Amino acid sequence: MADIPPGSLELVVSILRSSPGPVRRRKLLTELEAGGHRISLAGLNRIIEHGTRQGRLSDGPDGVRAMPPNA
């Protein structure tokens, strides 16, 4: 997807896989920035939308989670 910075979906998936449960968007933004990757909320929403369409992420009312690799 053209609006997604290269490697950004992998970064989000990595953060989510290291978390025991779903993660809220603001927490994801904080984790990304702590790792030196500043992304806007709109940019994160595009990453989550892209990841959800690919079946790599699940977005629900409790937050975002990574899908199992074989899902």
N, C-alpha and C positions, 0 to 999 in steps of 0.2 A: 504494500500500500504506500503510495507516494507521500502521504502526510506523516508517516511514522519514521522516526529516525532509525537508521540501521542499528540493530542489536537491542533496541529498546524493549521489544516484546520478551526477549530472552532475559533481560534484567528483571523485568516484572515477574516473570515465571520463577526465576531464581529466588527472589524475595518471598514470593508466595509459598514456594516449596519448603522454605526454611521456617515457615510459620505453622504452628499446630492447627490453626483454624482459619476462617476467612479474615481478610484484612480490609479495613475501610480505606477509601481513596486518600484521605488526608494522611493517614499513617504511611501508605505507599509513597506519597509525595515526600514525606519526611525521610523515609528510608532511602529513596533515590537520591535526594539532595545530600544526605550524609555520605553517600558513596560517590559524590562529585557529579551527579547527573541531575541537573535542574530541568524539570519538565513542568509545564503549566497543567492546570486541572483539565483544560480542554484537550491538551495533548495526551494526557493520561487516559481520558475518556475515549479518545481515538484508538489508543493502544489496546484498551480493554475491549472495545467493540471489535477490533480486528482479531484479537486473541479468542474472543467468544465465537466469532464466525469460523475460525479455524478449528474450534473444538479444544483449544488449549487452556481456556479460562472459562470459569463459570461466574456470572455476576448475579448476586441475589440481594435481598434486603439486609442480610447480615454482613455483606461485604463481598469481596472478590476472592476466589480461590483458584488454584491451579488444578486442572483435571489430571487424573492419572495418565501416564504416557501412553498406555494402550487403550484409552477410552475412545 
